[in-house]
Amino acid sequence: MSTSRNFSRELFSIDNGVSHIAVDLLKVLKDRYNYRKLSNLTGIPVSTLTRYLTGKTIPKGSKARRLLKNLILNLNTSSLISQFTKDGGIIDVSKIMFNPSMIKIIGAHIVNEFAGMKITSFMALDLLSIPLTSYLSTITSRHFYIITREPIPADSHEFFTIILNDSESIWSICYWVYFNQIKKRESILMISTNIPESVFFGKLIEILEKKNVEIVGLFSLIGSEEEFSRLPLKSGCKKYYILSR
């Protein structure tokens, strides 16, 4: 499902990123399971889990990584997401992406999948992915950028536009990309709810590459290998999705 690349700087600081997101996920699961069940799932004594959940201490280093991995392995994400389906089995993406618990669960998947990669910032490719991107940005202390279909007041931020001509309409489609470059050499992880359209994505990549920006990863809540293959991504870019289309 994905390809990876090694980098000298980790995406998530063990003390600041993985540790806190593991505890966040633990708190979400505490609403579903008692301490004994959580202990069985994680292999961690009840007394230690109690200290994590009450904030008396946090897991660090290899303990944090192991806790996060065990929680995800024992988490039935598909079952949780099935609670957000409409009649006919259609997934209500908006309810998922605006649900605090689901944001933490999906964020944990992303942290676990992309940990160890050099990523300096995030970019939300659509409106619904902004809460998730904001959460990742906050918990890892990294900047994030957004793309909108309408201009927003942002006098202090750099932005550029992408204009696409629609053959089926007399109107052009315009996207505003709010991107205030922080580093001369940025490594961005893109976050999306669905795989973006290839024409739009190609123009976005073209502009970012001129700004010396590298796209090192693309996460989509819903996707497929076929859709990923249509995008102009370099071979070293890691792709990851949770739900198959």
C-alpha positions in Angstrom: 0.0 0.0 0.0 2.9 2.3 0.6 6.6 3.1 -0.1 8.9 4.7 2.3 12.1 6.7 2.5 14.6 7.1 5.4 15.4 10.6 6.7 17.8 12.0 9.3 15.1 13.9 11.2 12.1 12.1 12.6 8.6 13.4 11.8 7.4 13.0 15.4 9.4 13.7 18.5 9.0 10.7 20.8 8.4 12.8 23.8 6.1 15.4 22.2 4.3 13.5 19.4 4.0 9.8 19.7 3.8 9.9 23.5 0.8 12.3 23.6 -1.0 10.8 20.7 -0.7 7.4 22.2 -2.2 8.7 25.4 -5.0 10.4 23.4 -5.9 7.2 21.8 -5.7 5.4 25.1 -8.3 7.8 26.5 -10.6 7.2 23.5 -10.5 3.5 24.1 -11.0 3.9 27.8 -14.6 4.9 27.0 -15.1 1.5 25.4 -13.0 -0.8 27.6 -12.2 -1.2 31.3 -8.6 -1.1 32.6 -8.3 -4.9 32.6 -9.3 -5.2 29.0 -6.9 -2.3 28.1 -4.1 -4.1 29.9 -4.8 -7.3 28.0 -4.7 -5.3 24.7 -1.6 -3.4 25.4 0.4 -5.8 27.6 0.8 -2.9 30.1 0.0 -3.3 33.8 -3.2 -1.7 35.1 -1.2 0.4 37.5 0.9 1.9 34.7 -2.2 2.6 32.5 -3.8 4.4 35.4 -0.8 6.7 35.7 -0.9 7.4 31.9 -4.6 8.2 31.9 -4.5 10.3 35.0 -1.6 12.4 33.7 0.8 11.4 36.4 3.3 10.2 33.8 3.5 9.6 30.0 5.1 6.7 28.0 8.3 7.7 26.4 10.7 6.3 23.8 10.2 2.6 22.9 7.3 2.3 25.4 5.4 5.0 23.6 6.0 3.4 20.2 5.0 0.0 21.5 1.8 1.3 23.2 0.7 3.1 20.0 1.4 0.1 17.8 -0.5 -2.3 20.2 -3.5 0.0 20.4 -3.7 0.3 16.6 -3.3 -3.4 16.1 -6.2 -4.1 18.4 -8.4 -1.3 17.2 -11.2 -2.2 14.8 -11.2 1.1 12.9 -13.5 -0.2 10.2 -16.1 -1.1 12.8 -15.8 2.3 14.4 -16.2 4.1 11.1 -19.3 1.9 10.2 -21.1 3.9 12.9 -20.9 6.9 10.5 -22.7 5.4 7.5 -25.9 6.7 6.0 -28.7 4.6 4.5 -27.3 2.5 1.7 -23.9 2.1 3.4 -22.5 5.4 2.2 -19.9 6.8 4.6 -20.7 10.2 6.1 -17.2 11.7 5.9 -18.2 15.0 7.4 -19.3 13.3 10.7 -16.1 11.3 10.8 -13.8 14.3 10.3 -15.6 16.6 12.7 -15.7 13.9 15.5 -13.0 14.5 18.1 -12.5 10.8 18.9 -12.2 9.8 15.3 -9.7 12.6 14.7 -7.5 11.1 17.4 -8.0 7.6 16.0 -7.1 8.6 12.4 -4.3 10.8 13.7 -2.8 7.8 15.5 -2.9 5.8 12.3 -1.0 8.5 10.5 1.6 8.9 13.3 2.2 5.2 13.4 2.5 5.0 9.6 4.7 8.0 8.9 6.8 8.0 12.1 10.5 8.3 11.3 10.1 10.4 8.2 11.4 13.9 7.9 8.3 16.1 7.6 8.5 19.8 8.4 4.8 20.7 7.8 1.4 19.5 6.8 -1.1 20.6 4.1 -4.8 20.1 4.2 -6.1 19.5 0.6 -9.7 20.0 1.4 -12.0 21.6 3.9 -13.0 18.4 5.8 -9.3 17.5 6.4 -8.5 20.8 8.2 -9.5 19.5 11.7 -7.3 16.4 11.3 -4.4 18.4 9.9 -4.7 21.0 12.7 -4.6 18.2 15.3 -1.4 16.7 13.8 0.1 20.2 13.6 -0.6 20.9 17.2 0.6 17.6 18.6 3.8 17.6 16.6 4.5 21.4 16.8 4.7 21.7 13.0 3.1 24.3 10.7 0.2 23.5 8.4 -1.2 25.0 5.2 -4.7 24.9 3.7 -6.4 25.0 0.3 -9.8 26.5 -0.1 -12.4 27.1 -2.8 -13.0 30.7 -1.5 -10.5 33.4 -0.4 -10.2 34.0 3.3 -8.8 37.0 5.2 -5.1 36.2 5.5 -3.2 39.4 5.0 -0.1 38.2 6.8 0.1 34.9 4.8 1.4 34.2 1.4 -1.0 32.5 -1.0 -1.3 31.6 -4.6 -4.2 30.4 -6.8 -4.7 27.4 -9.1 -7.2 28.0 -11.9 -8.7 25.1 -13.8 -10.9 25.3 -16.8 -13.9 23.0 -16.8 -14.8 21.7 -20.3 -18.4 21.2 -19.1 -18.9 24.7 -17.8 -18.2 28.3 -18.9 -16.8 29.0 -15.5 -13.3 28.3 -14.3 -12.6 26.6 -11.0 -10.3 28.5 -8.6 -8.4 27.2 -5.6 -6.6 29.4 -3.0 -3.5 27.8 -1.6 -2.4 29.5 1.7 1.2 28.7 1.9 3.7 30.8 3.9 6.9 28.9 3.5 8.7 28.3 6.8 11.9 26.7 5.6 13.9 26.9 2.4 13.6 23.2 2.0 10.2 22.0 3.2 9.1 18.4 3.4 5.3 18.2 3.4 2.8 15.5 4.3 -0.5 16.1 2.5 -3.8 15.2 4.3 -7.0 14.6 2.4 -10.4 12.9 2.8 -10.4 11.6 -0.8 -7.7 11.2 -3.5 -7.4 14.6 -5.2 -8.1 15.1 -8.9 -5.0 14.5 -10.9 -5.2 17.7 -12.9 -5.5 19.9 -9.8 -2.8 17.9 -8.0 -0.4 18.1 -10.9 -0.6 21.9 -11.0 -0.2 22.1 -7.2 2.9 19.9 -7.3 4.3 21.9 -10.1 4.0 25.2 -8.1 5.4 23.7 -4.9 8.4 22.1 -6.6 9.3 25.6 -8.0 9.3 26.7 -4.3 11.8 23.9 -3.5 9.1 21.9 -1.6 9.2 18.1 -1.5 6.0 16.1 -1.1 7.2 13.2 1.1 3.8 11.7 1.9 0.1 11.7 1.0 -2.6 10.4 3.3 -6.2 10.0 2.3 -9.0 8.7 4.5 -10.6 7.0 1.4 -8.6 5.8 -1.5 -7.3 3.0 -3.7 -4.0 2.1 -5.3 -5.5 2.8 -8.8 -6.3 6.4 -7.8 -2.9 6.9 -6.2 -1.3 5.7 -9.5 -2.9 8.5 -11.4 -1.2 11.2 -9.4 2.2 12.7 -10.5 4.0 11.6 -7.3 7.7 10.7 -7.1 8.6 7.1 -6.4 9.9 8.1 -2.9 6.6 9.6 -1.8 4.8 7.4 0.7 1.0 6.9 0.1 -1.4 5.7 2.8 -5.2 5.3 3.1 -7.5 3.7 5.7 -10.7 3.0 3.8 -10.7 1.3 0.4 -13.1 2.7 -2.2 
